[in-house]
């Protein structure tokens, strides 16, 4: 399983997260935004285990493979 992260949660990120659901060996593991509330909402909607309100914090996420 490859654990993906997304930085910046706009329209393209939403499409990318939706497409990740189609891949059998990929999952959205973490997201980062400039707003913690937006990160939390996006993580809840797409099933990400981790949500960060600062872009730089995602680099410390455990088990993250690709951003």
Secondary structure, DSSP 8 states (H G I E B T S, - for coil): -EEEEEES-SHHHHHHHHHHTT-TTEEEEEEE-S-HHHHHHHHHHHT-SEEESSGGGGGG-TT--B-
